[in-house]
Every structure is written in structure tokens, then in C-alpha cells.
Amino acid sequence: MIGYNSAINRNTPSVNVLDNRGLNVRTLEYLRTQADEENSSELITRYEFNTQGFQVKSTDPRRYKNQNGSNFTRVFNLAGNTLREESIDAGRTITLNDIEGRPVLSINAIGVRQTNHYEDNTLPGRLLTVTELVQENEKITERLIWASHSDAEKNQNLAGQCVRHYDTAGLVQLESLSLTGTILSQSRQLIADDQEADWRSDDENNWRTKLNDNIFTTQNKTDAIGALLTQIDAKGNVQRLSYDVAGQLKGSWLTLKGQSEKVIVQSLTWSAAGQKLREEHGNGVITEYTYEPETLRLINITTRRTQDSAKPLQDLRYEYDPVGNVISIRNDAEATRFWRNQKVVPENAYAYDSLYQLIKATGREIANIGQQGNQLPSPVTPLPTDDNTYTNYTRTYSYDDSGNLTQIRHSAPASNNNYTTDMTISNRNNRGVLNTLTKDPNLVDTFFDAGGHQTSLLSGQSLNWTSRGELQQVSQNGNTGSEWYRYGSDGMRVLKVNEQQTENAMQRRVTYLPGLELRTTQNGANITEDLQVITVGKAGRAQVRVLHWEKGQPASIDNNQVRYSYDNLTDSSELELNMHGEIISWEEYYPYGGTAVWAARNQIEAGYKTIRYSGKERDATGLYYYGYRYYQPWAGRWLSADPAGTVDGLNLYRMVRNNPMTGIDEDGRIFKTVATGALGVGGVAYELYKHRNQQAERPQISSPTSESYGDQQISKITQKASTLKANYDPIKQMAHNITGRKEAAEHLAHGQVPGVQAIKEGASLVATAGEFAAAGNVGELNKTELTKAAGTDAINNFSLTFAGIKKVFKAGTATATVTPEKLEELQKASDDLKEVATDTLITGASLGATVGATLDTAAAIAPHPAAKIALKGLSLAWKVTGVVHTAEELGELAEKHKDLVSNELGQELKREITEANQIRKGTILSKVREHGLIR
């Protein structure tokens, strides 16, 4: 085992240098890779700001050291919107908004001009079409058809909704919505293979001629708060879900069309901190989770059969360093083996440099595994029982000062499996390729387009991209075969087609639908396999896939086979079991995603495993599809630049911050730490990070001396919103949150329910205790959601929209004297005020999770039963009053600044909110009284 040595972090602080405006202009980090190194390397990241305080340049340590220009250069308009951004990785992009703040024109790095067209000012201003101009070829790639207000449309809650969306993959048609806005019925119709998305005709009948005949309809049933209860997929299979009183999943069932119902999840048990403690599945297998009391980090996952509880199938034990990096994983369900005078322990160990980048890993691999590449190794069949199957390996990783993975050195002396994988990184940016493509850094850019999309994968393989930066096709030189894809308007893949130029022109197709994958194999005109893969949406920690063949069922696999895939800390699929709890396959992974161990009971079953590393699908190309990007595990790099920008640093190709054992990327955009169990800390940390590092977003607004009356009124609104945002301090917010919880309890005692009070005052519809308790699940707050305005259901009810503010303002007599420039400032004011509301919710919710988790931990370790009861009661009271207080804060914000908020509220919505609060008020109040916060 490598072992953790804290000396590697000695004298390696992270230092932020601020200018006289409090803006972070320089970050100093200190890199040490060996614990016995006396000195560390200083890495400097530099930022530049304009006079308004907007960040206009950012430079990483490698470019700063070589004085080689900046990674990012930005140009802003007076309102602070980015007009032009130049990235050395992703190229140049230009974005122009209209006076309402809506994007109307964008030009991406490869020169594609995208134009959005909206309704005129007499209508709500909804998006109608998206036009793309590519090399003088103009196409309408999206059309949106909006419902009117007919009785038929109102009966399906469709009035004013987008009911038909012609997009880049075909047509999405909305047939029915619930009262809460949840989709009840929706259809997808794909565009024909020989057609492209171009909806220029004015006749909708002409658009439909481009579509395939097959229409795939998915139907849902929800409860009163919008939680999914049943889903009927496009082939008639039914998934059913149930929840506990806290809204957590309790059980799930599946009914294949024409068959009886099967139990998928028998039961789930959750901790007070929202962490899973126990799962029992329909295959008679139980998974139990253990967490470290002090940190709530996951330290053990045990999977076992109910009838054979003494012998676990999987027993993963995790150890961490003080900051939460995984330093060892041991599987106590596996035996220690001996081969060629070496002891092979089922254990992996990891070491990190002072920047927490993985630099060394040890573990076990199949003895004849060979060098990692784009091809999977052959599985060991049947499942191994002898000692000569496994051998030890050691891997070391090297990085440059920009965080590019430059080398993987692999050593397995006993099997003589020794090799080195080198990457060549461009001198001008962070683009990189395997050195088998080129060893010259000056030639690396020839393997990418202007937008940073890699155009060559391996020797002889070319990559083509859509105008929107989506991987369109991977083809083999010589026209021997290819794999191509289609994506919807949301950027998600809906079709994959693999074509091989054999004698009969073999084609494999996968159509992705909600809860269902349709997989067919065709030789010439003959369909040889027709497979439905039912993907169970909620099955606890396991991924459950059911294989139902309409045609071409293999003789060695039962039809309707249920495959439970049990994952590890990083969501990678390791253990596969069938409906009887029998092992189908077992897989272990190297850091960054290669397969180190793969064993199965037979080759045919192994071939139907598609979900592997990080819980993602592995394509025939060897690439992993994450959603917004494709990942090449043999190089530890993404194929394209991060569409989320610099959220994970200035290097847009770096995978999970070079820490693949402690972090994951859920959809190809953003790093998420999986080791920490204290989820509330993440929200607080995010707010502190924003408060410290993103002050550049604060515009320094000074009112002109000679303004029209209307402009003066907008200046007052803008200055007020800007000041409110600038003065937001998460530290003060947390202190206020703590003291406010007792006040919230008193308000409950006197029947004062938040939200209803704000409605009566006519300020705004704010997040109510009932709504937030139902929709604001703190346990699910993660970085991805936070960056997209966490607690969307609560915040969306806080109607700080541009249209609302503008409506209030237009009610006055000042409208006639407003200039277009001031309307842009008004847009910024609405954004600022909404951000304050979002930050208030995140800080309050995250603090509630953190302190609540601490109280739960204290209750768990308290020796006296009375103390346990008291601490658990205090924890519950803390969380309940926190929900109420956060809602009250949003109501107070709306009331205090109601000059900025639209006060036109629907009476029907008011009635529903009032009822929701009254239903929950008694339960909440009884719990608060029960535990002594009020009398």
C-alpha cells in the first residue's frame, strides 16, 4: 500500500492576491510531488479586470511562466454581458442580446451564425425559430409551435405551452401537462436517416414528410407535488414508484407489457442526513452503507444475498486523507491470491501531489490484460477461481503546469505488462493528442477544428462534428465502417447508428427514449435482432436494465433478463447480478477509466453490458458518452472543450480536476466531489467561493448627471438591486439564518405561514414552507444544480423576472422618457435581485443540511438514550424551522423591495399555496412544539 504522508502538503498554501477593489488578481499555488522534496514549485494564475470590475483576461501558470498570452480574453458591454470571448481552447464566440436580454445572434468558433426569432412585442415574446447559417447555407434548425387557449388545450393544461418542437432530431410533441407543470404525455418522432433538420417551409405538412412514421409516446402519472408515480414507456412497459413521508424513494416495480409486476426495489432506508443506509432489491440482494460519523463520508458498501448473509458479494471499504481524497479501496469480499511469488490483495491505493492531483495508483489486474487502448479486453470466462488470474500493477501520472495529463506509466512486472502512454500537448493551448498521432507540439492544433473539437481519434479514425459542437460521426478511413449520432435540441443523444461495410451492410441502431432503449441489428434488409432495454429510472444505488427480445434472443440468455448493476463510489458499474442474485459479470477499473479486471460467466452475457465506467455508456469507438461531451479513457482527456467554460478551471480538457478517485462528472460539464457526505457544506462552500472569486460580476454603476426622468427612475432601481447584490455576504447570511430559526418557530405558533403573508401584501409569490419541503430536497443539492440556481422550484416562484420588473416600471409615467441603454440596465437589475434570492436559498438550505447532519451525528454517537432522543429532536426542529425561515426571508426580500417586483398574482395560485401550507402547518408546528422550541 502506498500510504498517506502529510509532508507532501507542508508549506503549500493557496494564496489569493487582491487589488484595492477587493478583486482577485492573482492566485499562487505550490506544487510538490514527493514528500521528501525540500522545495515546491510556485504556480501563478493571473486575472485582469476592467474599470467596471469585469474579468477581461485570465492566464494559467504555464502561459504566465512562458509569457505566452492569456487563456481567456473577454469583451463586455456596459451592462456587463459578454459580447466576445476568446479562448485558446474553445476559440472565439460572439453573443448579442436584444433589449429584453434575450440572445438573438451568436457566432461560434467555427463560424456558424445562429439567430433566434421571437414573437413581436404585442405577444409574450416567445421563441419561434432558430436559424443557422453554415458556409452560406441557411437552415431553420428549430421551430416551436405554441398552443392557443382553446377548451381542448385548456383541458390538457397546454394553454400557452410549446406543444410541438421541431428540432435537430425530429419532432417532440407535448400532449398533456399536470397542474404542477409535469409532463403527463409526450411523443418523439425521429427525422429520417436521409434527411437533415431544415424546417424552412411555411407548411407544417412539408416538415412532417421529413419524419419517420414511428411515433414514440411516453406517459407519466404524478402526485400532487409533481413526483413521478408511474411511467408507461413507448412499448407499454410500466414502471411504478413509491416514496416515504420525506419524499425519498421507498420502492419501485416494473411490469413488462402483458406480464405480471416485478419488484425492483423492495425497500430503502435513509438517514436523517438524506444518505442511504440500506437497500433491498427484488433479486433478494441487500446493500448496506456505512458512513464516517465525523465527516459523513461513505466508508463501506456491502452487498450480500439475504439467504447467504455471511458471505458478501461485494464489501468495499474506503479510506480518506484529511481533506477527503480517497487513499485506499479494499474489497473484503474477495480473497488474497498468490502468483509468481507475489501476494495479490484485492486493494487499490492512491497518492496525490500537493494540488490533490492523482500521481500514483496501485491495484490488481487480469494477468494477460495487455496495454489499455480503445478496445476492451476479452473477459475471463467462466468466473475465475484460481490464483493465476490476477497480478499487481503500479501506475504513475504526470502533468504539466496547466493540469494536462502528459504521461501514464504502467508497470506489472510479474506479467511483463509494462508500457507508457504519452500525450503531446500544444504549445499554444491545452489541446492534446496521443503521441502516436504526433510528437510535435506545433502540429497538435492540426488535429482540432477552430472550436477545439478533436478531428482525429486514432490513426485512421476521423471525427466529424455538428454545427453545434456535437460529435456527429466517427469513421474509419477506407470506408470500412462508421458510427453516427443525432441529438435533440437539449444536446442529448437520441440516436446512435453503427454501420459496417460488410457483404450484407450490417447496421446496429440504438434509439434513446425515456426509460427505454430500442436496439436493433440489421443485415441488409433482414432484422436479425430486435431488443428492448428497459432502463429503470430509480432503483436505489444500482442501475437496473431489463433485456426483452422481440427477435433474435441468444440461446444462453433468458428473455426478460433483469440485470442489477452495483456501482462503487464513483458510480462505476462493478458487480452485475441477475434476478436470482447470481453473478453475471465483475469489472474493476484503472483510474481515469480503463478496464483492469473483467470476468463473466459467459461471453454472450458479457457482450450485453453497455454501462461501465462512471455509470456511462461505452460506445464501439471506445469513447464514453457523458451527455454534453465524449471522453477517451485511455488518454484521460475529453474530446472537446468544456461547454460550461471555466467552472472547473482554465484548462477545458482536464478530466475531473485530475482527481478521478474522489470526483466524478455527471454530464460532461462540471466536477462533483463524491467522497464527502456532508452535502450541506457544498452549498456553503459554493456561496463563499462566489462571494470571494466572482466579485467581478458586480457592476460599478455611476448615475450620469444629465438623465431623462425615465432614465433616472431606472438608475434608482438598478443602483438598489446592484447594492443589494454587492452587500450580500454569506457569513452574515448564515448568522442571520441561525437567529431566524427561533423567530420562524414563533411565527408558526401564531399561524403566520410564510408565502401567504407575502401574497396578502401583494408583493410576490414566494417559496412557501409546503413547496420547499416538497421540492427543495437539500440532500440532492449538488454543484451542478447550484450553478444552475439551486432549488429551482422555490426560486421560480419568486417572480423577479425582467418582465415583472419592467411591468411595474411601465405602470408609471416615466416610460416615455426611457432610453434603450437604460432598459439593458433594468435587465441587469432583475438578474441581480434574483441572484440574491437564489443565494439566500442556497445558504440557508446548505447550512440547514450541515448543522442538521452534525446534530444527527451527535445523536448517533451519544451514549445515553435520552440524549439520543433529544439530539434527534433538535435536528428535526432545526431543519423544519430552517425551511420556514428561509421562506420567510424570501418573503421579506420581496416585501422590502416590492418596487422591483411585479405584484400581479393569480388567485388560483394563491388558493393552492394557502391550502398546501395549511395541510403542512399542523404537522410542522406539532413537531416544533414537541421538541421544545416554542410552547
N, C-alpha and C positions, 0 to 999 in steps of 0.2 A: 504494500500500500504506500502511496506517495506521502501522505501525511501533511497536515496543515502547519505552516510555520509563519507566525505573525511578523517575523523580522522582515519579510518582504515588503510590508507596508510601513516600515519605520521611516519617519520623516518624509512622507509622501502626501502632503495635504493638497486639497484643491483650493486654489486661491482665485477670488474674483476681484478685479480692479475696477473701481467705479470712477466716473468723471464727476465734475461738480454738479451735474444734474441728477446724479444717482443712477446713471445708466452703466451697464456692464460693458466695458470697452475691451477687457482682456481677461482671459481665463488661463491660469497656469496650473498644469498637472505634472506629476512627477512619476516617471516610468521606471520600475525596477522589475527585472525578470528572474533574478536569483536572490535568494535570501542573504547570501554571503557577500553580495555586491556592496561596496562601501558607498558609492555614489549612485545617484539616479539621473535619468535624462529628463531635462525640462522641456515640456511641450507647451507651446503658447498658441492659443486661439485668439484671434483679434476681431473686434467688431467696430464698425464705424456708423455714426448716426448723423442725420442732417439736422438743421436748426429746429425742425419741428419735433425731433426726438424719434424719428423713424429709422430703423436699421437699414442702411443702404449698402453695406458691404460686410461680408464675413469671410474669414480666412482661416483655414485649418493649420495645424502645426507644420505639416510637410511643406505647404506652399509658403507659409510665413518664414520658415527657415531658409528656403531657397529663393525668397523674394520673387515668387512666380505668379503674382496676381492673386485675386480673390476667388473663393469658391462660388459666392453668390454676389450679384450686384442688382440692386432694385431701384426703380424709379416710382415715386408716389405722386398722386395728385394732391390738391390742397386738403381734401377730406381724409387723406390717409389710405386711400385704396391703391393697391399695387397696379400700376399701369404696365410696367415691363419688368420682367425678371430674367436675368441671365445666369444660368447655372452651368458650370463646367461639365457637370454630369448629364443633366437633362436638357440642356440647350436653352434657347430663348423662347419665352412665351409673352404674348401681349393680350391684355384683357381690358375691355371698355364696358362700362356700365351706363345705363340710361339714367335719367333724372330720378327715377324711382329706386335706383340702386340695383336694378336687375341686370344681369350680364346680357349684352346684346351682340358683342363681337369679340371673338378670341382667335388668335393666330398661334398655333402651336409650333414646336421647334422644327417640324418637318414641312412647315409652310401651309398646313391645312387651315383654311379660313372658315370658322364656324359662326353662323349668325342665328340668333334666336328671334322669333317674331311673336309678338304678343297681341292680345285684343286691344282695341282702341280705348281711349280714356273714358268713354261712356259705359264701358263694361268693366268687370273686375280686374282686367289686365292679366289674364291667364295665358300661359304659353300655348301657342298654336302649332308652330312648326320649328324644326331645326334644320338649317340648310348648311351643307358642307361644300366647299369649293376646293377641289383637289386637282392641281395641274390643269386649270381652265375647265375642268369637268365639274359642273354644279349638280348636286343632287339634294333632294329633300329626304333626309335620312330618318326623320321622325315627324309624325303627325299626331296631334292629340285632339280627340273629339269629346266635347263636354256635354253632359246631359242638360236638358232644359228643366222645366218644373211641371211636367205632365203628371197626371194622377198615377199612371203606371210606374213612372220613375220615382215618384214620392213613396209609393208602396214598397219599393225595394231600397229606400233611403239613398237614392242615387242623384237626387236633385243637386245640380251644381258640381257633380263629380266628373272626373275623367273616366268615361265608360269604354272608350276604345283608344288604344295607343298603338299605332303602327310604328315599330321601332326597327332596329338593325337586325333583329332575328325573326320578325314577322309581326304578329298581332297579339296583343294582350287585351282581353275583353272582360270588363267588370260587370257582373250580373246582379250582385246583391251585396249590401253592407248591413252591419248591425247598427243599433243606435249609438254604440260607442265608437263607430268607425272601423270596426274589424271586418275584414273581407269574409263574406259568407260563401260567395260563389265567384269563381274567376276562371277564365279559359285562356289557353295558349295555343296559337296556330302558327306553325313554323313556315318560313319562306322556303320556296322550292330550291333545291340544290343549284339549279342553273340560273337562279335569279339573284339580283342584288337589291338591297334596300334603297329604293328610289320611288318616292310617293308623290311625284310632281303632277300627276294628272289631277283635275278638279272633280273627277268622277270616282267615287269610292268603289264602284264596281270594277274599275280598272285595277285598283290596288289589290282587290281580292283575287284577281287572276294570277298574281304572283305567289299566292299561298298554296301550301299543300292542303289536301282535303281533310286530313286528320285534325280533329279538334280535341284538345285535352282539357277536361274540366275538373277542377278541384273544388270540393265543397267542405265548408267548415261549420261547426256549431260551437258557440261560445257561451260563457256565463254572463252575468250582468255587468261584470267589470272587464269583459273582453278576453278573459283567459280561455284558451282553446280546450274544448271538451272532446270533440270528435272531429276527425278529418277523413273524408272519403276521397281517395286519390282518383286519378284519371282512369284506372282499371277497376274501380269498385271495391278496393280493399279499404277496410275501416280501421282506423286507429282511435282508441279511446283513452282518455286521461282523467285522473282524479288528483285532487290537491288537499292538503291539510288546511287547518284554520289560518295558518300563516301564509298561505298561498304557495307553499313549496310542493313539488311533485310528490305524490304518495303512491301512485300505482299507474300502470299502463297495460293495455290489452291490444291485441291485433286480431282482426277477423279477415282472413283471406276470402275473396269473393266466392260465395257458395259454400263456405265451410264454417265450422264452429269456431268460437272465440278462443284464443290462446292467451295465457297470462305471459306478459313480457317482463314486467316488474311487479313482484308480489308486494313489496313494501320498501319504504325508505325511512330512515330515522335521521333527523338533523339536530345539530347542536344549537344552543341559543345564539351562537355567533353566525349561524347560517351555513355551517360546514357539515358535509355528510359524515355520519358516523357509521351507518350500516345500510347495506342494500341486500335484498333477497330477490333473485330473479326467478323467472318461470322455469328455468332449467335446473332448479334445485341447488343453485350456487349462491353462496353468501360472500359479500365483500365487506370488510370492516376497515375503518380508518382510525388512526391514532395521531394525535397532534401534540406537539411540544407545549406544555402548559404556559411557559413564559412568553413564547412568541406566536403560538398557534400555527407554527409551521407543521406541515404534514411530515411525519417521521415513519409511518408504517402503513402499507397497504397489504392486507391479507385476503386472499381469495381461496375458498375451500368449498367442497361439496357438503351439503347438510348431513348426508349419510356417512361421510368419511371425514369428520371434523378434525381428527388427529393428524391427518396428512394434508397440508395445504397444497394447492395447485400453484400458488404464487404468494411469496412472502417478501415483499420489497421493503427494505429498511434504509432510510435516508439519514445522512449526517450533513451538517452545515457548518460553515465558518461563522464568525460573529455577525457578519453583515448579511448572511442568508445565501451565500453561494454554496451549491451542492458540492461536497468534497468526497462523498462516497455513497455508493448504492450497493447493497448486498441482498441477494435473493436466497433466503434461508430455506426455500422450498427445494432448491437444487443442491445436489451433493458435490463435495470436493472430489476432484478426479486427479489422476496421476498419469503422466505420459512423457516418455523420454526424459526421465529424471527431473521432471518439473511438476510442481504442485499447481493445479489449475483450480482456483477458487472462484465461485460464482459471484464475483465482486468487481465493481468498477470504481476507480479512484481518479480524482481530478485535482489539478493545481492551476493557480491563476497568478497573473502578474499584478502589480500594484494598481492597475486600472481595471481589474477584475475581468481581464480577457483570458480565456482558456489557453494555457500554454502546454499542458501535458495531460495525457489520459492513459490509463491502463485498464485492461479488461481481458475478456476471453473472446475467441473467435473460432469458427469452424476451421479445422486443420488445413483443408485444401481450398480455402475461400478465394485465394488469388487477390489481384490488385483491384481496388474499388474503381468502378467506372460507371458508365451509363446503363450497363446490363446487370440484371440481378444474378446472383449466384444460384446454382441449382440447389433446391432444398435437399436436406438429408432425409431420406425415407427408408424404412419407417422411422418413427421417432427414436432417437438414439438412446442406447442404454450402456454402451461400452465407453472405456476411458480414452480411447484414441481418437475421439471425435473433436475434442477441444484442445486449444493451445493458447498460451498467453500472448498478448500483444502490448506494445507501447507506442503511443503516438505523441509527437510534439508538433506545435503550431507556432508559426512566426508571422509577424505583422509589421507593416510599415507605420510611419508616424501619422498617417491618415486613417489607420484602422483597417487597411486592406489585408486580408489573409493572403500571404505571399507563398507559404510553403506548408505542406503536410508531410511529415516524415514518419513512415510506418515501419515498425520493426517487430517481427515474430521469429526469433532465431531458431526455435525448435522445428518449425516447419519451413524455414528458409523463405518466409514470405516477407521480404524486405523491399521497400520501394519508396520513392519520393515523388510527390506531386507538386510541381512548381507552377505558380501563376505569374504572368507578365503583366505589370501594371503600367499604364500610360504615364508619361512624364507630365502631361498636361491636365489630367483629371484622374478620377478614381475608376475609370473603366479598366477592365482586366479580362484576360482570357488565359486558358491553359497554355503553357509554353510549347505544347505540341502544335499549336496554331502559329505562334510566333514567339521568338525570344527577344525581339527588338521592341522596346517601349515606344519608339516612334511610329511603329506600324499598328499598334493596338487599336487606334481610332478607326482604322480601315475595316474593322470587324463590327462597327456600330454605325447606326444612322445618326442624323443630327440630333435626334431626341434621346439618344442614349440607349436605344434598343439594340441588343446584340443580334447581328445578322448571320453569324456562323456559329454553330454549336460545337460540332466536332468536325474533323476533316471529312469533307464530302457531304455535310449536312448544312443546308441553308435555312434561315428563319425569315419569314415574311410577317409584316405587322399591318394592322388596320390603320386607318386614318386617325383613330382614337388611341393608338398605342397599345392595342390588344394583340396578342400573338395570334396570327391568322393561320399560319401553315408552317409545318416542319417538313422539308422534303429532302430526299436523298438524291444526290447527283447521279445522273444516268437514268432518271425517271423510273427507278425500281419500286418506289413506294413513297407515300406521304401521309401525313396526319393533319387534318384541318379542323377549324373550330368556328362556331358562331356564338355571339354574345348578345344579351339583351341591353336595353337602354341603361340598366344599372351597372353594366360592366361585368355581370356574372355569366358564366358559360352555360349555354342551353343545349349545345350540340357538339359532339366530337365524332369525327369520321376518320377511320384509318383505312387506307386503300393500298393494296399490294398488287403490283402489275404481274400477276401470275397468269397461267394459261386461261383460267376462268375469271380473272379480275376479282379477287376476293375483297370484300368490304365489311368492316365492322363499324357499327353505329351505336352511339350512346346518346339518348335524349334525356335531359335532366328536367324533372318536374317535381313539384312539391311532394315529398315523401315517396318518390318513385323514380327509378331509372329504367328506361326501356333499352335493352341491349339486344341487338340482332347481328347475326353473321350471315353474309350472303355470298355465294359463289355463282358468279354470272347472274342469271335470273332466278336462281334457286335459293330460297332462305333455308339455311341448314340449322340455325339456332334462333329461337325467339325466347328471350329470358326477361322476366320482370324481377327487378331487385327492389324490394320494398324496404325503404330506409326508415327505421323507427326514429322519430324526431326526438323523443325524450325517453331515455332508458337508463337513467342514472349515469354513472361514470362510463359504462360500457356503450359501445356503438353496436347496434343490433341491425343486421341485414338479413332479409329472408329471400331465398332464391326460389322463384317459381317459374318453371319452364312451361311454355305453351308448345314448344317444339325443340327437339334436339337435346333432351336431357341425357347427360352422361350416365353410363351404367353404374359407375362407382359412387354416385351421389344420389341421395334420396331427393325426390321432388319436394318443394316447400321446405328446404333445409333452413333452419334458423341458425345463424352464426352470431354468437356473442363475442365481441372483440374487447378484451380488457386491456386498458392502457396503463401507462406509467405517469410519472409526474409531468412530463412534457407532452402528454396526450398521444404518445406514440403507441400504436397497436402492437402488443406483445403476445398475449395469450388468446387464442381462438378456441371457443368451446361450442359444441352443438347443443341441441335442446335437451340432451340427456346428461350434460355436464362432461362429456368426453372431449378429450383434446383433439382439435383438428390440426392446429399448427402452433408453432412457437417461434418468435422472432426477437432478436436483440439488435441494437443499433450502435454504430460509432457516433461520437459527437459530430454534429453537422449533417447526419442523416444517412450514411451508408449502412448496408446490412452486414452485421458481423456474425450473426447466428440465425440460421433459418432451417427449421426442421418441420416436417409434416408427416401425417400418417400415410398419405399417398400423393403422387404427383398431380393428379387431376384436381383434387380438392385444393391443393396449394395454388393452382393456377387461377382460382376464382377469388383470391384475396387481392383486393384493389386498394384498400385503405391501409396505410403503413405509417411512415414517419410523421410525427406531429398530427396524426389523425387526418392526413390529407391523401388525396388520390394520386397514385403514381401512374403516369402515362407510359405508353410503349416507348417513348423517347427517353425514358429515364428521368424526366422532369417531374417535379411535384407541382400540382396546381393548387394554389392557395386562395384564389379568388381574384385579387387585383394584380397578382404577379405570379410568375413561374420561377421555380427555384431549382438550381443544379447542385445536388448534394455532394457530388464528387469534387466540386470546386469550392463549396461553401459560399456561393455568391448567388445573387439574384440576376436574372436575365435583363432586367430593365431597372431604371431609376425609380426611387420611391415616389409614388403618386401623392403621398402625404407630405412631401417636402422634407424639411429639416427636423421633423418631430423626434427623430432618433439620431440626430447629429448631422454634420455636414457631408458625411460620406453616404451617398444614396444607394450604394450597392451592398453595404455591410449587413450581414445576417445577424439578427438579434444581439446587436452590440458586441459581437464576438464572445458571447456567453451562452452557448446553446444548451447547457445543462440546467440553467437557472431561469431562462426566459424562453418564451415562445412568440410566434407571430401568428395571429389568428386568421388574418385575411390578406397578408402581404403588405400591410401599411404601417403597423406600429408594434413596437416591442411591449410585451407584457410579462411581468415577473410572476412566476408560478410558485416560487418557494415560500413566500410569505403568506401566512394565514390571516394576519390582521388586515383585512381588506379596507377597513376604515382609514388606516394610516395612508393608503394610497391616495385617497381623496384629499386629505390634509396636505400631503406632500405635493400633490399636483397644484393646489392653490398657492402654497408657499413658493413653488417653482415659478408659477405665473407671476406672482407678486414681485419676485426678485428679478427675474430674467426677461419679462416681457413688458417692462415699463415703456419700451419704445413705442408701444401701441397707443400711448396717451398723447393725443394731440395737444400742442401748446397753442391754444386759441386766444387771440387778442382781438377785441372788437374794433373795427375801423371807426374812425372819428366821424366820418360822414356817411351814414347809412339811411336808407329809407325807413319809414316806420315799420313796415313789414319785416325788413331785414333785422331791425333792432329787436323785434319780438323773437325771431328765430335765434338771434345771438344769445338772448337771455336763456332760452330753452337749451341751446347747445352747451352754453357755459355751465349751466346747472347739471346737466347729465354728465358732462366731462368731469366736473369737480367731484360728483358723486362717485364716479368710477375711479378717479385718481386717489380719492381718500379711502377707498376700500382697503382694509388691512385684515388679512386672515387671522392674525394673532388677536386683534381686538374683537373680531367676529366670534372667535372661539370663546373668549371670555364672556362676551355678551350672551352667547348661546347657553353657557353653563348657568349664568344667573337667571336667564329667562325661563328655564325649565320649571322652576318653582312657581313663577308667575303663570305659566301655562296651566299648571295643575289647578291653581286658584281659579283661573278663568273657566276651566272645565266645570269646576264645582258650582259655579254660578250660572251655568248654562250658556256661557259665551263660547260658541263654536266658531273657530276661525273660518274665514271664507264667507260665511253667511253675513257676518258683520260688515265685511267689506262690500258685499253686494248691496246691503241696505243703504250704505253710504253712497252708492253709485260710483265707486272708484274703479274697481276691476274685479273680474272673476279670478280669484287666486287659488292656489293649491289648498284644498281642504284636507282636514285630517283623514276623512274617509278615503279620498282619492289617493293621497300619498301613501297611506297604509296599504292600499291595494296595488298601486303602480310603482311606488318608489322603493323597490326592494334593494336595501342597502347591500345585501350580500352579493348582488350581481353588479355593483358598481365596479367598473374596471377602467383602465386608462383609455381604451378605445371609446367607451361611452362618455367618459368625462370630457374628452376633447371634442365630442360632438354635442355638448351641452347635456350633461347627465341629468337623469330624472326628466326625460322629455315629456312624459305625460303631465307632470306637475308644472313644468315651466311653460308648456304650450298654453295652459290655462291662464297664465299671467300675460295678458294681451298687450304686451309692449311692442306692438308691430309698428312699422313705419306708417302703414295705412291708418292705424288708430291714432297715432300722434298727429299725423297730418290732418285727420278728420277734426280733431279737437282744435287745431290751429285754424283751419279753414272756416270754422264757425264764427271767427272774429272778423272785424272789418279790415284787418291788415293784409288780407290775402292779395289784394290787387297790387300791392307795392313790394311783392317778393321777387327777388332775382333768382335765376336758375342755380347760381352758385350756392345760395343760401338753402335751397332745397336739398342739395347734397349734404350740407352740414346737418340738416334736420334728420336725414337718414342715419348719419353717424351718431346723432344723439340717441335715436331709438336703439341702435346697436349697443351703445354704452350702457343704457339703462337696463336692457335685457341681460347684459353680461353680469351686472351687479346682482340681479335676481338669481341668475344661474350660480354665481359664486357663493351667494348666501345659502342656496340649497345644498351645494356640494359640501361646503364647510360644515354646515350643521349635520347633514346626514353622515358624513365621514367621521366627524367627532363622535356622533352617537354610536357608530359601529365600533370605534376604537375603545371608548370608555366602556361601552356595554360588554365588549369582548373581555376587557380586563376584569370587570366585575364577574363575568361568567367564569373566568379562570380562577378568580379568588374563591368563588363558590365551589369549584371543583376540588380545590386542594384544602379547603377549610376542614379541620378535623372534627369540629363539633356539629352535630346535625342541626341545632338551632341556628348556628352561624351560616350553614349552607342555605337554609330556607331564607334567612334574612338577606343574604347577598343575592340570591336569585331573584327575590322580590324587588330589591333595589335595582337590579339590572333591568327587569321588565319595566319598572316605573321610569327609569332613566330613558329607555327607548321610547316609551309611549309619550311622555311629556316632551321629548325631543321632537317627535313628529308634529305635535301640536304647536310647539313653539316656533319651529321653522315655518309652518304655515302662517302663524301669526306675524312673523317677521315680514313675509312677503305681502301680507295684507297691509301691514303698517307702511311698507315701502310704497305700495300702490296709493294708499290714502294720503301719505305725506307729499307725494309727487303726482297727485291726480291731475295737475295741469298738463302733465305729459302723457296721460293715459286716456284712451277712449272710454267713455262711460255708457255706451250703448250696449245693454246686456239683454239677452233673451230671457223672457220669463220662464219658458220651459226648462232652460238650463238651470235657472235659479231653483226651480222646484225640485229637479233631480238632485242637485247638490245638497239642498236642505234635507231631503229625505235620506240621502246617503249618510249625512252627518248624524242625523237623529238616530239612525239604525245603530251606528257605531258608538255614539256618545255614551250610552249606558254602560257598554262593555268596558270602554276605556276608563270611564270615571270610576267604576267599581274596582278595577284593578289598582288605580292610583290610590283610592281610599284604603283599599285592603292593605297596602304596604306603607301606610302612614305618612304619605307626602302631604295630604290635606285631611281635614276632619269633616 
